[in-house]
Protein backbone atom coordinates (compact mmCIF):
# COMPACT_ATOMS: atom_id res chain seq x y z
CA UNK A 1 0.00 0.00 0.00
CA UNK A 2 2.81 2.43 0.85
CA UNK A 3 4.28 1.85 -2.62
CA UNK A 4 1.68 4.06 -4.31
CA UNK A 5 3.07 7.04 -2.39
CA UNK A 6 6.57 6.60 -3.79
CA UNK A 7 7.93 9.16 -6.23
CA UNK A 8 8.08 8.25 -9.93
CA UNK A 9 11.16 10.47 -10.30
CA UNK A 10 14.55 8.88 -9.64
CA UNK A 11 17.87 10.70 -9.80
CA UNK A 12 17.27 11.84 -13.35
CA UNK A 13 13.98 12.97 -14.86
CA UNK A 14 13.00 10.78 -17.80
CA UNK A 15 10.59 11.66 -20.58
CA UNK A 16 8.09 9.11 -19.26
CA UNK A 17 8.17 10.43 -15.70
CA UNK A 18 7.88 14.01 -16.98
CA UNK A 19 4.86 13.21 -19.15
CA UNK A 20 3.22 11.25 -16.34
CA UNK A 21 3.60 14.20 -13.96
CA UNK A 22 2.37 16.73 -16.54
CA UNK A 23 -0.71 14.68 -17.42
CA UNK A 24 -1.50 14.19 -13.75
CA UNK A 25 -1.13 17.92 -13.12
CA UNK A 26 -3.50 18.71 -15.97
CA UNK A 27 -6.08 16.22 -14.72
CA UNK A 28 -5.98 17.38 -11.09
CA UNK A 29 -5.97 21.02 -12.24
CA UNK A 30 -9.13 20.42 -14.26
CA UNK A 31 -10.71 18.70 -11.25
CA UNK A 32 -9.89 21.67 -9.02
CA UNK A 33 -11.32 24.11 -11.57
CA UNK A 34 -14.54 22.11 -11.92
CA UNK A 35 -14.88 21.90 -8.14
CA UNK A 36 -14.48 25.66 -7.88
CA UNK A 37 -17.16 26.25 -10.53
CA UNK A 38 -19.53 23.87 -8.73
CA UNK A 39 -19.15 25.71 -5.43
CA UNK A 40 -19.09 29.32 -6.66
CA UNK A 41 -22.01 31.41 -7.84
CA UNK A 42 -19.77 33.90 -9.64
CA UNK A 43 -16.48 33.21 -11.36
CA UNK A 44 -14.47 34.40 -14.33
CA UNK A 45 -13.12 32.40 -17.23
CA UNK A 46 -9.59 33.67 -16.61
CA UNK A 47 -9.53 32.50 -12.99
CA UNK A 48 -10.93 29.05 -13.85
CA UNK A 49 -8.32 28.57 -16.60
CA UNK A 50 -5.59 29.72 -14.21
CA UNK A 51 -6.70 27.15 -11.61
CA UNK A 52 -6.63 24.41 -14.25
CA UNK A 53 -3.11 25.30 -15.43
CA UNK A 54 -1.51 26.25 -12.11
CA UNK A 55 -0.61 22.70 -10.94
CA UNK A 56 1.23 22.01 -14.22
CA UNK A 57 3.13 25.32 -14.00
CA UNK A 58 4.19 24.71 -10.40
CA UNK A 59 5.12 21.12 -11.24
CA UNK A 60 7.51 22.19 -14.02
CA UNK A 61 9.09 24.83 -11.78
CA UNK A 62 9.71 22.26 -9.02
CA UNK A 63 11.18 19.83 -11.54
CA UNK A 64 13.54 22.48 -12.94
CA UNK A 65 14.76 23.52 -9.49
CA UNK A 66 15.36 19.87 -8.53
CA UNK A 67 17.52 20.60 -5.49
CA UNK A 68 19.39 23.54 -7.02
CA UNK A 69 19.53 26.17 -4.27
CA UNK A 70 20.44 29.05 -6.58
CA UNK A 71 17.61 28.28 -8.98
CA UNK A 72 15.20 27.94 -6.07
CA UNK A 73 16.07 31.40 -4.75
CA UNK A 74 15.70 32.91 -8.24
CA UNK A 75 12.31 31.28 -8.75
CA UNK A 76 11.09 32.44 -5.33
CA UNK A 77 12.09 36.00 -6.20
CA UNK A 78 10.30 35.84 -9.54
CA UNK A 79 7.11 34.44 -8.06
CA UNK A 80 7.10 37.04 -5.28
CA UNK A 81 6.45 39.68 -7.96
CA UNK A 82 3.13 38.07 -8.87
CA UNK A 83 1.36 39.38 -5.74
CA UNK A 84 1.93 42.94 -6.91
CA UNK A 85 0.28 42.22 -10.27
CA UNK A 86 -2.89 40.60 -8.97
CA UNK A 87 -6.14 41.95 -7.53
CA UNK A 88 -7.41 40.89 -4.06
CA UNK A 89 -9.31 37.63 -4.03
CA UNK A 90 -11.89 36.10 -1.77
CA UNK A 91 -11.00 33.55 0.88
CA UNK A 92 -12.47 30.77 -1.30
CA UNK A 93 -10.38 31.77 -4.32
CA UNK A 94 -7.17 31.90 -2.31
CA UNK A 95 -8.03 28.53 -0.75
CA UNK A 96 -8.39 26.92 -4.19
CA UNK A 97 -5.13 28.52 -5.29
CA UNK A 98 -3.37 26.87 -2.35
CA UNK A 99 -4.93 23.52 -3.26
CA UNK A 100 -3.64 23.93 -6.83
CA UNK A 101 -0.19 24.89 -5.52
CA UNK A 102 -0.06 21.85 -3.22
CA UNK A 103 -1.09 19.58 -6.11
CA UNK A 104 1.63 21.07 -8.32
CA UNK A 105 4.24 20.60 -5.60
CA UNK A 106 3.21 16.95 -5.22
CA UNK A 107 3.37 16.14 -8.93
CA UNK A 108 6.58 18.15 -9.32
CA UNK A 109 8.24 15.88 -6.79
CA UNK A 110 6.83 12.82 -8.54
CA UNK A 111 4.19 11.85 -5.97
CA UNK A 112 1.40 11.29 -8.48
CA UNK A 113 -0.85 9.08 -6.35
CA UNK A 114 -0.51 11.45 -3.41
CA UNK A 115 -1.59 14.40 -5.60
CA UNK A 116 -4.60 12.55 -7.00
CA UNK A 117 -5.85 11.40 -3.60
CA UNK A 118 -5.27 14.81 -2.01
CA UNK A 119 -7.12 16.70 -4.76
CA UNK A 120 -9.98 14.19 -4.75
CA UNK A 121 -10.46 14.64 -0.98
CA UNK A 122 -10.25 18.45 -1.15
CA UNK A 123 -12.65 18.74 -4.09
CA UNK A 124 -15.13 16.34 -2.49
CA UNK A 125 -15.03 18.25 0.80
CA UNK A 126 -15.52 21.61 -0.91
CA UNK A 127 -18.58 20.34 -2.78
CA UNK A 128 -20.06 18.67 0.31
CA UNK A 129 -19.52 21.79 2.46
CA UNK A 130 -21.17 23.91 -0.24
CA UNK A 131 -24.18 21.58 -0.57
CA UNK A 132 -24.86 21.41 3.15
CA UNK A 133 -24.37 25.17 3.55
CA UNK A 134 -21.53 24.75 6.02
CA UNK A 135 -20.99 28.11 7.75
CA UNK A 136 -23.43 29.87 5.43
CA UNK A 137 -26.72 29.96 7.33
CA UNK A 138 -25.80 32.87 9.56
CA UNK A 139 -24.33 34.89 6.67
CA UNK A 140 -27.47 34.33 4.57
CA UNK A 141 -29.58 35.99 7.29
CA UNK A 142 -27.33 39.06 7.50
CA UNK A 143 -28.77 42.27 6.05
CA UNK A 144 -28.04 45.97 5.79
CA UNK A 145 -31.01 48.02 6.98
CA UNK A 146 -31.42 51.72 6.27
CA UNK A 147 -34.37 53.54 7.88
CA UNK A 148 -35.35 57.19 7.37
CA UNK A 149 -37.12 58.88 10.30
CA UNK A 150 -38.24 62.49 10.98
CA UNK A 151 -35.93 64.65 13.09
CA UNK A 152 -38.57 64.86 15.80
CA UNK A 153 -38.30 61.11 16.47
CA UNK A 154 -35.60 59.97 18.89
CA UNK A 155 -33.88 57.10 17.06
CA UNK A 156 -32.21 55.65 20.18
CA UNK A 157 -34.30 52.64 21.13
CA UNK A 158 -37.30 53.59 18.99
CA UNK A 159 -37.17 50.28 17.08
CA UNK A 160 -36.10 48.04 19.97
CA UNK A 161 -39.51 46.39 20.30
CA UNK A 162 -39.63 45.49 16.60
CA UNK A 163 -35.99 44.41 16.56
CA UNK A 164 -36.42 42.07 19.54
CA UNK A 165 -39.37 40.39 17.84
CA UNK A 166 -37.85 39.82 14.40
CA UNK A 167 -34.06 40.01 14.72
CA UNK A 168 -31.45 37.67 16.14
CA UNK A 169 -29.07 40.60 16.48
CA UNK A 170 -28.62 44.17 15.33
CA UNK A 171 -26.00 46.89 15.45
CA UNK A 172 -26.24 50.62 14.75
CA UNK A 173 -23.60 51.44 12.11
CA UNK A 174 -24.08 55.12 11.42
CA UNK A 175 -26.54 58.00 11.55
CA UNK A 176 -26.62 60.95 9.19
CA UNK A 177 -28.96 63.86 8.53
CA UNK A 178 -30.62 64.41 5.15
CA UNK A 179 -33.14 66.71 3.47
CA UNK A 180 -31.66 69.87 5.03
CA UNK A 181 -31.57 68.26 8.47
CA UNK A 182 -35.28 67.47 8.60
CA UNK A 183 -34.68 63.70 8.42
CA UNK A 184 -32.32 61.15 9.92
CA UNK A 185 -31.00 58.28 7.83
CA UNK A 186 -30.02 55.40 10.13
CA UNK A 187 -28.07 52.35 9.02
CA UNK A 188 -28.05 49.04 10.91
CA UNK A 189 -26.42 45.66 10.39
CA UNK A 190 -29.03 43.04 11.26
CA UNK A 191 -29.56 39.28 11.30
CA UNK A 192 -33.14 38.08 10.81
CA UNK A 193 -34.49 35.28 12.97
CA UNK A 194 -36.71 34.09 10.12
CA UNK A 195 -35.93 35.39 6.58
CA UNK A 196 -39.46 34.51 5.45
CA UNK A 197 -40.82 37.27 7.72
CA UNK A 198 -38.81 40.06 6.12
CA UNK A 199 -41.91 41.82 4.70
CA UNK A 200 -43.70 41.58 8.04
CA UNK A 201 -40.63 43.08 9.69
CA UNK A 202 -40.50 46.01 7.21
CA UNK A 203 -44.24 46.65 7.65
CA UNK A 204 -43.70 46.91 11.41
CA UNK A 205 -40.92 49.43 10.84
CA UNK A 206 -43.14 51.50 8.53
CA UNK A 207 -45.61 51.95 11.36
CA UNK A 208 -42.79 53.38 13.48
CA UNK A 209 -41.12 55.73 10.97
CA UNK A 210 -44.23 57.25 9.44
CA UNK A 211 -43.99 55.24 6.20
CA UNK A 212 -40.76 56.94 5.15
CA UNK A 213 -38.05 55.23 3.11
CA UNK A 214 -36.76 51.81 4.28
CA UNK A 215 -34.03 49.85 2.49
CA UNK A 216 -33.18 46.25 3.37
CA UNK A 217 -30.31 44.82 1.31
CA UNK A 218 -27.81 41.99 1.36
CA UNK A 219 -24.90 42.57 3.71
CA UNK A 220 -21.44 43.05 2.30
CA UNK A 221 -19.13 40.53 3.96
CA UNK A 222 -15.87 42.47 3.79
CA UNK A 223 -14.08 39.99 6.04
CA UNK A 224 -14.04 37.52 3.14
CA UNK A 225 -11.51 39.62 1.25
CA UNK A 226 -7.94 38.67 2.14
N, C-alpha and C positions, 0 to 999 in steps of 0.2 A: 504493500500500500504506500509506503514512504517513497517508493521509486518514482511515482508520478510527480513528486515535488522536486525531482532532481533537474538541474539545468541541462538544456540541450546544447549549450555552448561549452566546448572544451577549451584548451589553451588558445587555439586559433579558430576564428569564425569562418565556417565553411558556407558555400552558397546555399546548401540545403538548410542549415540552421538559420541563416539570415532570412530566407524566404519563409520558413516556418514561423519565425518571430513576427515578420511583417504581416503575413496573412492573419495570424492570431490578433495582432494589434488592430488590424482593420475590422475584424469581426467584433472584437470586444468594444471598439470605438463605436461601431454602428449600434450595438446593443445599448450602450450608454446613451447615445443620442435618441434612440427610440424611447428609452425609459424616461428621459427628460421630457420629450414631447407628450408622453402619456400622462405625466404628472404636472404639467404646466398649462395654464389657460392661455398664456401669451408667450410667444417666443419668436425669434427671428431666424431666418434661413441662415444667415452668416454664423450665428452662435451654434446652431445645430451642426452645421458642417464642420465648424472648428472642433466641437466635441468629438465628432466622428474621426477626425484626422489627428487629434492631439496625441493619443496613445502611440501611433506610428511615428510621429515626429520625436517624441520623448525617447522611444525605443531606439531609434537610429542615433540620437545624441549619446545615449548611454553606451551603445555599442562602440561608437567612435572614441569615446573617452577611454573605456576599457582599461582602467587602472592608471592612466596617464595623469599625474597630478597637475602638470602645467596646462594640459588641455581642459581639465576639469575646472580650473580657476578661470580660464578664458571663457568657457561656456557659461559659467555662473555669472560672470560680468555681463555677458551679452544678454542673457535672459533677464537680468535685473532691470534692463532698460524697458522691457515690455510693460511693466506696471505704469510707466509714465506715458504710455501711448494707448492706454485703455480706459474706458469709462467705468464708473462704479457699477458693481453688479449686486444682485440680491444674494441673500444667504444661500438660497437653493442653487443658484448658478455657480457660485464659488464652490459649493459642496460637490457638484458634479464635475467641476474642473479638477478638484483634488482626486476624485475617483479616477478620472481619465489619466491624471499624472501617475497615480499609483499603478494603474494597469500598464502604462508605458514603461515605468521602471521595472516592473516584473518581467515583461516580455523582453526588455532590453538586456536583462541579466540572464535570459534564457529560461525563466520559470514559466513556461507556457500554461501548464495545468493549474498552477497557482493563480495566474492571472484570470483564467476562465472561471474558476470556481469563485474567486473574489468578486469579479464583476457580476456574475450570476446572482450571488447573495445580495450585493448592494442594490442591483436593479430590482430584484424581487421585493426587497424591504421598502424601497422608495415607492413602488407601486402599491404595496399593501398599506403603507402608512397614508398614502394619498386617498385610497379607497375608503378606509375607515375614518378619515378625517382626523388623524392623530394630531393633537395640538391646535386644531382649527376651529373648534366649536366656539370657544370664547372670542376669538378674533372675528368670527362671522357676526357675532352679536354687537360688536363695537360700532358706534356711530358718532358722527359729528353733528351736534344740534346747535342751531342758531335761532334765537328767539328775539323778536323785536317787541319792546314794551314802551308805554308812554313814560315820560320823565317823572310823572307824578307817582308812579308805582315803585315801591321799594323792592329792588330785585333780590335782596338778600333774604333767602328763605321763602320767597313767594311761591315757588314751585315745589317746595319740599314734600307736600302731601301727595302731589301727582307723582313725583320722582320715587317716593317710597313704595307706591303701589305698582309701578310699571318697570322700574329700573333695578338692576342688580347692583350697579354702582354709577356714580356720576362725579364729575370734577369740573369746576368753573375754570375755564382757560383764560378768557379775557372779556373785558367789557369796554365798549366804545360808544361815544355819542354819535348821532346822525341826524339828518334833517334839521340843521341849525340848532342842535342841542335839545330838540323837543322829543327825541326818542333815544332809547338805549338799545344797542345791539349786543346781545349777550351770547357768548359761545361756550358750549359745554362739550366735554367728551363723556359719552354715556355707554352703558352696556345694558341692553334690554333683557328682561327676564324671559319674555316670550316674544320673539320676532313677529309672530302672527298678529299681535295686538298693537302693532305700530300705529295704525290709523286711529285706533281707540285712544292711544296715548296722545297723539297730536290733537285730536278733538278735545281732550281734557285740557291741554295747554291753551287752545284757542279760547276756551271759556275764561282762562286766567288773564290772557294778554289783550283782550278786547278784539280778537280776531285779526290781529296784525300779522305781519309776515313771520312764518316759521319754516326753517329749512332743516331737513334731516337727511344727511348724506353718509356715504360709506367713509369710515375712518381711514386716514392715511397712516399706515404702519411704518414710520420712518426707521424704527429699530431694525427693520429687515435689511436696510442698506448697510453694507460693510465697507 
